[in-house]
Amino acid sequence: ASALAAGNSKVIVVNKSSWAIHEMYFSPTDESEWGEDQLGKQTIEPGEQFTLSGIPCDKWDVKVVDEDGDECVVESVALCADTDRWVINDSDLLGCQAATD
C-alpha cells in the first residue's frame, strides 16, 4: 500500500506550463523511492488541472514526466490542507531540464 493512500486531503495540480504532464510520482523528502504514478492513464494538458486525493500533509519530492519523456524533480513541495493547489509552470520544468542536461 502506498503511503499516499493514508491521507484524505485533496491537492489540485494546475498545469500552467507549455507541456502536457503524463506521469507524476511522489516521494517523502527523506526517502529515495518513488510511489506509483498518480495520474494513471490521465494527462494534465497545458491550462488544465487535476485533483489528486489522499495526499497526506507533508513535504514531498515530486517527479513529473512531460510529453517528451523529460523527467523533472521538484524538491520539498509542501502539500497540506483539504484543497491545496500546486501550480506547475514553464520555469519549474525548464529549470529541471537545465539541471539534468
N, C-alpha and C positions, 0 to 999 in steps of 0.2 A: 504494500500500500504506500502511496506517495505521501510525503509529509504535507503536501498541499491539500490533500483531501481532509485534513483535520480541521481546517478553518472554515468559517462560514461567511467571511466578508466577500464583497464583490469589488473587482477592480475593472474600471473601464479603460481599455487601451485605445488611445486615439493616434491614428497614423497620419501625421502631418508631413511625412516625408514624400519624396518623389517615387518611392519604390514600394511595391507590394511586399508585405511580410507573409512568408509562407510557413515559418516554424517559429515557435517561441518556447524556450526552456527556462526553468528557474532552478537556482541552487542557493541554499543558505550561504551567506557570505563567508562563513568559516568552514565550508566544505568544498570539495573539488568535483563532486559527482553531480551531473545534471539529471533532473527529473524527466518525465516524459514530455513529449511535445504537447503543449497546452492548446494548440489550435486544431489538432487532429486534421481533418480534411478542409478546415476553414482557411481562408486567406483574408488578410486585412489589407484591402486596396487603399491607395492614397486617398485621403479625405474621409475614410470610413473609420468606424470604431468597433470594438469587440469587447464584450463583457466576459471576464473570467470570474468564476465562482470558486469559493473555497480556498481563498488565499489568506493564510494567517497573517496577522500583523507582525511584521519583521522587516529586516533589511535583506534584500535578495540581490544576487548577481543574476542578470537576465541576459540570455543569449537569444538573439533574433537572427533568422536567416531570411535574406530577401529573395526576390525573384531571380536574381543572377546566381544564387547559391552562396553569396557573400555572407560570412558569419560576423556578427558584431556582438561583443560582450559589454554590457553596461553594468558597471560595478556599483554595489551599495545603493540600490534603489529602495527607498523606504516606502513600503506599502502598508497602509492601515486604513481604518475606518470602514463603514458599511458600504460606501460607494466612493472609493478613491479614484482619481483619474491620473493616468500616466500618459504623457504625450511624447511620442517619438517623432523627431524632426530630422531634416537632412543633416544638420550639423552633428547629431548623435551618430548617424550611420557613416558619414564621411570621416568623422574623427576616428572611428574604429577601423575603417578601411586604410586610412593613412598609417595607423599604428601597426597594422598587420601586413602591409605591402613590403 
